[in-house]
Amino acid sequence: MTVIFMGVCGCGKSTVGQLFAEACGGVFLEGDRFHTPEMVEKMRSGQALNDEDRAGWLARLREAIVGKRAESEVVCLSCSALKERYRAVLRGDDSPGETVFVYLKGNPKLLRERMDGRVGHYMPASLLESQLDALEEPNDAIVLDVAGAPEDLVSELRRRLAMG
């Protein structure tokens, strides 16, 4: 099973994804690490990525998912996956249920506070609005409210996936 933790910046994709992978004995892929230095610099300068910018990144993420499946029964990925077409690339030709999207949804005010409190991350809080504007909320994802503690979100997700 592949579990993709999606949502806008500041929603906790990396934190919750890493905790979930640890709880399930799975592997965790940090989606941000697959951006090229040029794309990181673009975001650092306050410019939002466009579909063309994201195309290679999404392809690299899909390759990484497929590659890690040989190592673990549970592969977890953090990725904004803002649009349905991005999620289709990440899902590839997987059979139904093989890839699960977990949409970490939060109040924009809370997300802004989290972004303002982050230290050492290249993504400026100014890009939150562009991500919220680009977001196509998924119809087929497990939705978790990020106001809860990360550990509680992991417990809820494990319950909903019948993983203990």
C-alpha positions as a Python dict, from the first residue, in 0.01 Angstrom:
ca = {
    (1, 'M'): (0, 0, 0),
    (2, 'T'): (112, 354, -75),
    (3, 'V'): (-15, 632, 150),
    (4, 'I'): (26, 984, 16),
    (5, 'F'): (-8, 1266, 266),
    (6, 'M'): (-131, 1568, 73),
    (7, 'G'): (-238, 1924, 134),
    (8, 'V'): (-110, 2278, 122),
    (9, 'C'): (208, 2398, 290),
    (10, 'G'): (197, 2401, 668),
    (11, 'C'): (-59, 2123, 704),
    (12, 'G'): (186, 1873, 856),
    (13, 'K'): (239, 1631, 567),
    (14, 'S'): (597, 1552, 663),
    (15, 'T'): (533, 1523, 1036),
    (16, 'V'): (224, 1304, 1010),
    (17, 'G'): (366, 1100, 720),
    (18, 'Q'): (688, 1023, 905),
    (19, 'L'): (502, 928, 1224),
    (20, 'F'): (263, 705, 1030),
    (21, 'A'): (548, 531, 847),
    (22, 'E'): (724, 465, 1177),
    (23, 'A'): (405, 333, 1337),
    (24, 'C'): (346, 93, 1045),
    (25, 'G'): (704, -14, 989),
    (26, 'G'): (693, 148, 647),
    (27, 'V'): (928, 375, 456),
    (28, 'F'): (882, 750, 429),
    (29, 'L'): (965, 967, 128),
    (30, 'E'): (985, 1342, 184),
    (31, 'G'): (846, 1489, -137),
    (32, 'D'): (1026, 1821, -96),
    (33, 'R'): (1362, 1643, -133),
    (34, 'F'): (1275, 1554, -492),
    (35, 'H'): (1256, 1917, -611),
    (36, 'T'): (1545, 2040, -823),
    (37, 'P'): (1765, 2315, -676),
    (38, 'E'): (1616, 2552, -936),
    (39, 'M'): (1261, 2485, -816),
    (40, 'V'): (1360, 2524, -451),
    (41, 'E'): (1519, 2858, -533),
    (42, 'K'): (1208, 2965, -724),
    (43, 'M'): (990, 2891, -421),
    (44, 'R'): (1241, 3047, -181),
    (45, 'S'): (1214, 3370, -383),
    (46, 'G'): (835, 3367, -333),
    (47, 'Q'): (734, 3240, -678),
    (48, 'A'): (472, 2966, -697),
    (49, 'L'): (546, 2661, -909),
    (50, 'N'): (333, 2602, -1217),
    (51, 'D'): (221, 2277, -1380),
    (52, 'E'): (531, 2267, -1602),
    (53, 'D'): (759, 2314, -1299),
    (54, 'R'): (590, 2027, -1118),
    (55, 'A'): (586, 1774, -1405),
    (56, 'G'): (938, 1637, -1357),
    (57, 'W'): (900, 1641, -979),
    (58, 'L'): (583, 1434, -993),
    (59, 'A'): (746, 1184, -1230),
    (60, 'R'): (1043, 1149, -991),
    (61, 'L'): (803, 1092, -701),
    (62, 'R'): (617, 820, -889),
    (63, 'E'): (947, 648, -973),
    (64, 'A'): (1049, 664, -607),
    (65, 'I'): (718, 512, -495),
    (66, 'V'): (754, 221, -735),
    (67, 'G'): (1116, 170, -635),
    (68, 'K'): (1046, 166, -261),
    (69, 'R'): (769, -91, -295),
    (70, 'A'): (1038, -358, -326),
    (71, 'E'): (1164, -261, 22),
    (72, 'S'): (843, -222, 217),
    (73, 'E'): (476, -317, 219),
    (74, 'V'): (386, 39, 323),
    (75, 'V'): (533, 334, 133),
    (76, 'C'): (445, 681, 264),
    (77, 'L'): (500, 1003, 72),
    (78, 'S'): (450, 1368, 160),
    (79, 'C'): (345, 1570, -143),
    (80, 'S'): (114, 1866, -186),
    (81, 'A'): (-67, 1687, -474),
    (82, 'L'): (-281, 1997, -514),
    (83, 'K'): (-459, 1897, -835),
    (84, 'E'): (-634, 1583, -949),
    (85, 'R'): (-400, 1547, -1247),
    (86, 'Y'): (-102, 1552, -1008),
    (87, 'R'): (-265, 1277, -802),
    (88, 'A'): (-322, 1077, -1121),
    (89, 'V'): (53, 1087, -1195),
    (90, 'L'): (134, 974, -840),
    (91, 'R'): (-128, 697, -858),
    (92, 'G'): (-3, 575, -1197),
    (93, 'D'): (-161, 247, -1302),
    (94, 'D'): (-212, 123, -947),
    (95, 'S'): (-511, -96, -880),
    (96, 'P'): (-794, 53, -671),
    (97, 'G'): (-695, 76, -306),
    (98, 'E'): (-324, 30, -373),
    (99, 'T'): (-264, 403, -331),
    (100, 'V'): (-450, 598, -63),
    (101, 'F'): (-450, 977, -40),
    (102, 'V'): (-475, 1136, 303),
    (103, 'Y'): (-581, 1499, 275),
    (104, 'L'): (-459, 1697, 571),
    (105, 'K'): (-707, 1981, 577),
    (106, 'G'): (-674, 2287, 791),
    (107, 'N'): (-817, 2626, 861),
    (108, 'P'): (-618, 2886, 661),
    (109, 'K'): (-555, 3091, 977),
    (110, 'L'): (-402, 2791, 1154),
    (111, 'L'): (-194, 2704, 847),
    (112, 'R'): (-65, 3063, 827),
    (113, 'E'): (32, 3052, 1196),
    (114, 'R'): (221, 2729, 1139),
    (115, 'M'): (397, 2871, 835),
    (116, 'D'): (494, 3185, 1025),
    (117, 'G'): (642, 2968, 1302),
    (118, 'R'): (856, 2747, 1078),
    (119, 'V'): (1231, 2791, 1091),
    (120, 'G'): (1471, 2690, 817),
    (121, 'H'): (1216, 2589, 552),
    (122, 'Y'): (1251, 2736, 203),
    (123, 'M'): (876, 2775, 146),
    (124, 'P'): (771, 3126, 251),
    (125, 'A'): (431, 3180, 413),
    (126, 'S'): (346, 3411, 122),
    (127, 'L'): (296, 3103, -101),
    (128, 'L'): (14, 2963, 116),
    (129, 'E'): (-250, 3166, -71),
    (130, 'S'): (-131, 3043, -412),
    (131, 'Q'): (-149, 2683, -288),
    (132, 'L'): (-499, 2734, -147),
    (133, 'D'): (-604, 2887, -481),
    (134, 'A'): (-459, 2594, -679),
    (135, 'L'): (-598, 2324, -449),
    (136, 'E'): (-858, 2091, -598),
    (137, 'E'): (-993, 1913, -294),
    (138, 'P'): (-998, 1537, -355),
    (139, 'N'): (-1319, 1337, -362),
    (140, 'D'): (-1155, 1005, -289),
    (141, 'A'): (-919, 1085, 0),
    (142, 'I'): (-930, 1023, 371),
    (143, 'V'): (-972, 1371, 519),
    (144, 'L'): (-811, 1455, 853),
    (145, 'D'): (-844, 1788, 1034),
    (146, 'V'): (-494, 1913, 1113),
    (147, 'A'): (-609, 2094, 1426),
    (148, 'G'): (-549, 1765, 1609),
    (149, 'A'): (-217, 1646, 1743),
    (150, 'P'): (-6, 1456, 1486),
    (151, 'E'): (-8, 1142, 1703),
    (152, 'D'): (-388, 1152, 1718),
    (153, 'L'): (-407, 1189, 1340),
    (154, 'V'): (-184, 883, 1300),
    (155, 'S'): (-404, 683, 1538),
    (156, 'E'): (-718, 789, 1353),
    (157, 'L'): (-564, 701, 1016),
    (158, 'R'): (-451, 359, 1137),
    (159, 'R'): (-804, 297, 1265),
    (160, 'R'): (-959, 403, 934),
    (161, 'L'): (-720, 185, 735),
    (162, 'A'): (-775, -107, 976),
    (163, 'M'): (-404, -113, 1060),
    (164, 'G'): (-430, -152, 1435),
}
